[in-house]
């Protein structure tokens, strides 16, 4: 994948006089030149509000916006563009489901199953819903090596279970959860299944029909696209029955002071002017990774992850979290005697960008018995040389303490 680095100009810059080693891809990926060029071209050549406009620029912008929806549909293999809702990102997508699905389908005493490795964006919206509906949250535990306890998972189901929410890939541990199997179990118990794809869509082929999930969420900025754009996939029959998440322009068919009727899918969930620039740039990003090949990207990143785990395990005082085989693109760790924040600060001065803290996964931190961790995460443009640089820098920092 070395040849693709030239597509990412930021990777050639220096930080504190040292070459940038960017290993914070689980937080956001860098953008290829074609994505940034697409944003510039949209504003300079095609900028006009989409839908409802009869003039040429509006028609052209609308065509690009809806073509982007088709690109997303094809990328995740949704059945219809009606199942592709543009949002601001994974967090808004999850809030949309919690609010709208909760309004339509959940009643006092109904149960939602989460997992201990969920991101806060797949925990807090359900707690907010608890303030309006007395729903019950049940939590799937995990084993010490970072795998979900599937026997415990099956025991959590009751006749009141309505929905399961699960990260496809843990943003901390890199564990690739068995979504297809978990969705089948949920469906066998009459429950629906939501997959958080924020950390899977950028790294592997994700096919919503093959996974048999009822909802899937992901963010554009984690898959080499712009910030502020994301996707909610939902089964069409479910979205049809769910009420709007927000009201305003775009999502209406007819408004009077006595009554409002809503627009058809997916526009019912897209109130206000959409990020038509972001949707177009996201489509360019998805075309970019598709041209490389998601299977090639996945294989490259799995090799990097395995190499990093092997190299880092040899460092004295190293504690690695999440040791499942075939984990994906993330290595979380701590070094004995060094606070992760101190380590991240020192590595930054050496030109190496990692993430430190609780990674928006405080229940998982509690399960691991720590307040925070350091995290290196990989993308298609990373190399084994960069991992060697990380290891050498960690060794240097360790000698300072």
N, C-alpha and C positions, 0 to 999 in steps of 0.2 A: 504493500500500500504506500510505499515511500513516494512513488511518483505523484500521488494525489496531494502531497503536502504543498506543492506549489500553487494549488488552488486556494489556499488559505493564507493570505498575505500576513495576517497577524502573527503567524508562527515564525516569521523571520525576524521579528523585532527582538530587542534586548530588554531585560529588566535588571536594573542596578548593574548595568555593564556586562551582564551575562546572558547567554542565549535563553530565551523563554522555553521552559518545559511545562507545557500546559496539561495538567492531570486532574482537572476539575470538570470533566465532561458530564458527570451525572447531574451537576447543577445547571450547566448550559454548555452546549457545543459551540465551537467557532463556526463562522459562516463562510462558505466558499464564495469566490468572487461572483459566480453566476447569480447567487441569491441577492447579493448587494446590488449588482447591476440591474436585476429585475425590479427591485424597489425603486431605484433611481429612474428607470425607464417608465415605470408606472406613473410616478409623479410628474415627470417631464413630458410624457407623450400621451397618456391615456387617462389622466386624472379627472374623474367626474363621479358624482354619486350614482350608485347602481340602482337598478330596477326603477320603474315608474318614469324614467326620463326618456323622452322621444328623440333627443338630439344624438348626434353621431358618437360623441365621446362617452355619453352615458351608456349607449348600446354596446360600445366596445368594451368598456369597463365591466359591464354586466356579463358579457360573454366570457371574459377572463375569469371573473368570480365564479361563475357556474361551471366553467371548465375545470377550475381548481377543485370544486366539489366532486366532479367526476374522477379527477386524479386521485383524491383521497379514497373515494369508493373503491376504485380499482386497487389501490395500494393495500387496503385492509380486506378486500374482497367482500364488501357489503353487498347486499342484494340490490339495493336501489339508492340513488342519491337522496331520496326522502329519509334515509336512515343516517345521513351525515349532517350533523348540526355543528356549525362553526361557533366556537366560544373563545374566551380569552386564554384558555389553557386548561390543563387537567384540573386545577383547583375549581375553576368555575364550572366545569363539566360535572364534577362530583357534587358541588353545591346544587346544581340544577337537578340532578337525580334525587338528592336527599329532599329538596323542597317539593319538586313536582311529583315524583313517585310517592313520596311520603304523604302528600295531600290526597293522591288518588287511591293508593293501595294500602296504606298502613293505618291501623287503629290501635287504641289503647290495648296493651298486652301483646301486641305482635312483636316478633323478634327479628333482629338483624344480626347476622354473624359477621364479625370482622376477624382479623388476625393480629397477633402481637407485633408483626413487622410492618403494619400499615403506616404510611405517611400521615402526618397530622391532618392533611386535607381529606383523608378518608376516615377520620375519626371525629373531628370537631363538628362537621356538618350534621352528623347523626346525633351528636350530643345536643346541638341546637334544636334539632327536630324533637328530641326528648322533652324540651321545654314546652312544646305545643301538643305533642302526642306522647302518651306514657308508653313508649316502646321500650323493649328490653334489648340491650346489646350483649352479645355473647362473644367470647374471644377465643380463637384457636391458638393453643400454645405451640411452642417449638422445642426441638431437641437442642442439645448443647452445640451441635455442629451446624446449626442454622437451618434445619429442615422443619417444615410444619408437621405437627403430629396428626397424621391423617386419621388414626383410630380415634383420637380425641375429637377431631373434627366431625366424624360421623356421629359421635355420641351427643353432640351439641344440638342436633336437630330435634325439634318437637313439632306437634301439629300447628303451632303458631309461628313457625319459621317462615318468613316471607322472602328474604333476600340474603345473599352472601356477597360480601365485598372483599376482594383479595388483590394484592399487588401481584402482577405477573412476574416481575423481578423486583427483589428488595433493593431499595436505593442505598442500603447500608451494607448488607451481607452479600449482595449479588446472587442470592439464591434464586434459581428459576423454579417457580412453583408449578406444580402439575395442574394447570388450569383446566385442561380438557377433562381430566379425571374428576376434579373437584366440581366442575360444572355438571357433570353427569350425576354425581351424588346429590347435588342440590336439586336438580330436576327430578330425580327419583323420589325426593321428599316433597315435591310440589313447590319448591322455592325457585326464585330467579337468581341469576349470577351476574355480577358486575366485575369486570377485570380492569384494574388500573394499569394501563399500558405505558405509563410515562417512561419507564426504564426498559421496556421490551421493544416497543415500536422502533426506536433508533438502532437496535442492535441485532434484530433477527426478523425473519419473515413472520408476520402476524396475520392470520386469516381468521376473521371472526366467525365464519361459517364452520371452519374446521374445529375451532375452539369451542363452538356452540355456546358462546357467552351471549347474554341478553343485552348487556351494555359494555362498552369499552371506551376508555378515555385516554387521550395523549396530548402532549404539548408540542407546538412547532419548534420552539427554541431548543429543545433537546434532540431534535432530529435535523440539525443544521439549517433550520428555518429561522424566521424572525421571532422576536418576542411579541407577546400580546395576541397570539393566535393559537387556537387549539381546536380539538375535535371531541365531540361526543357522538359515538355510534350508539344507536338504540334500535332494537327491533321495531319495525314500522307499526305493528299492531299495538305495541306498548306505548310508543310515542303518540299514537292517535288518541289513546285513552288518557294520557297525562295532560293536566292543565298547563297553560303558559307559565313560564318562570318569571318573566318580566313583561310589563305592558308598555305600549308606546307606538311609535311608527313601525312600519315594516311588518309587524306581526299581526296586523288586522286585515279583515276583509271589508267590514263596514262598521262605522261608529255613529251612534246617536247618543243623546243623553239618557235614553231609556235602555239601550241595549247595544252590545258590541259582539260581532261575530269575528272569529279568528281566521287567519290565513291558513292555507294548507301546509302540510309538512314540506320541508323542515322549517319554513319561515315562521311558523307559530312560536318557535323558541329563539328567534333572532331579532329581538326588539332593537330599534334604532339603526343608525347607519352602521353596516358591518365593516369590518377591517378588510376591505376589498384589496387593498395593497398587500396586506399580510397574507391573505388567502392565495393570491397569485404567487407571492414569493415562497410560501409553503409548498405549493405545487412544484415550483422549480426545484426546491430542495428534495422533494420526494422523487422527482424525475432523476435528480443527480445521483442519489443513492441507489435507485433502481438500475441505473445504467452501470454502476459499479457491480451491483449484485448483492442483495442482502445476505445470501449464503456466504459469499466471499468475505463480507464485512464481519459476519458472525464468527467465521473460522479464524480470521485474523485476530479479533479481539479475544477469543477464547485462548489462543496461543499466548497472547500478551498476558492475560490474567494468570494462566498456569505458570508462565515464566516469572511473573512478579511474585506469586505465592512461593515458588521455590527459592528465589533469591532472598526474599525478605524473611522467610522462615529461618534462614541461617544466621540472621543478625541476633547477637546476644540480647536478652531482655525483650525480645519481640513477642507481642501477643496479637495473633491474627484472629479475626472474628468472621465466622462463616466459612466453613471448610468443606462445603458440599462439593462433590465432583461436578465438573461442567458448570461451575458458577460463572457468572457473566459480568465482565467489564468493570468490576468494582473490587477493591481490596481495602477493607477497614482494619485499622490496627492501632495499637498503643505501644509505646516503648517504656519499659520500667524506669521510673525515676524522672520522666519528662512529661510535663503536662502537654496534652495535644495542641493547645493554643500556642504554647512556647515553641513546640516543634514546627507548627505551621508557619510561625513568624520567622523562625530561623531558615527554614527551607525557602521561604519567599525571598530572603536576602541573597540566596544562592540561585535565584531565577526559577525556582520550582513552585508551581501553583498547585496546591492541594486544598481540600476543604477540611475544616475542623469544627467540632461542636457536637450537638445532638442530632444534626441532620434531619430536623423535623420528624424525629422518631423517638421521642422521649420514653414511651412505654417499652420500646425495644432496648434502649439504653439501660432502663431499670432491670429488664430481664437479664442483661449481660453484666449487671452489677457495676456500671460505670456512669459517670456524668456525661462523658463525651468520648469521641474517637477521632483519629485522623483518618482521612479517606482519600485514596488515589483512585481515579476512575478514567477509563480509556475510551478512545474513539478510533475511527478508521485511520487517522493520520498519525497516531502514536507509534513509537518504535521501541525495540528492545534496548537500543542505546539510551533512550530516555529513562527506561526503567533502571538501567545500570547507573545513570546519573542520580536517580532518586535514591537508590541503595547507598551509593557512595556518600551522598549528602546526609542521609540518616546516620551513617557510621560516623561522619564528621561531627554531627550534632551530639551523638551519644558520647563521644570523647570529651565534649565540653562539660558534661555533667558528672 
